[in-house]
Amino acid sequence: MPKAGLADYLARLGPVGRALETADETTRRRVVDAARLTCEPYVHGDTVSFTAACWFVEAGTAPD
């Protein structure tokens, strides 16, 4: 992803993103800045690159 999109990505990611929806701007900025520091090893110039995985599982009933 572009480095410019990292802060927005971190602010919306998972439970932290949901908690930040109701946080004040100062708290939001502090949390995102702290999370951004953990991503520094994955920032290469203007690009952020890390390995990730996502599973999609779907279930239903068998037809009669």
N, C-alpha and C positions, 0 to 999 in steps of 0.2 A: 504494500500500500504506500501511497505517498506519505512522506514524513508530515506534511501539512495536515493530513487527516487523522493522525495518531491521537491527538487530544480528544477529538470528537468520538472516535472509536472507543477510547478508554472511558469516556463519560457515559457511554450507552451500554457498556458490556455487562451482562449478567446482573446479579443482585446489587452490585455497586452502582450500576447505572440506574436501577430502579430507586435506590436510596437517594441518589443525587437529584432525582426529579423534584424532590421537595426540599432540597438543601438550599441554603442561601448561597449567593455567588462567591463569597469568600471561602466558604467550606468547599464548594465545588472546585474552585481553582486549586486549593491546597491538596485535595485528594487526587485530582488529575495530575498535578505536578509531581506528587510522590509516586504515582503509578507510572508516569512517564520515565522516571529515573530507572525503574526496573526494566524498561525496554531498551535502554541505551545499548546493550550488547547487540541488539538486533537492528540498530540504525546504521545504515551504510550510505553516507551522503544524503541524498534527498529521498531515500527509500527505506522502508521498514520491512524486514523479511524474517519471518519465523515459521517454524513448522507447527501446524495445527491440525486437528481432526474434528470431524463432526459426524455423528451417526444419526441416521433417520430410521426409526423403527415404526412400522405400521402393522396393525393387526385387525382382524375382522373375523366374522364367523364363516365357516365353510358353507357353501350352498347345499341345500337339501337334495 
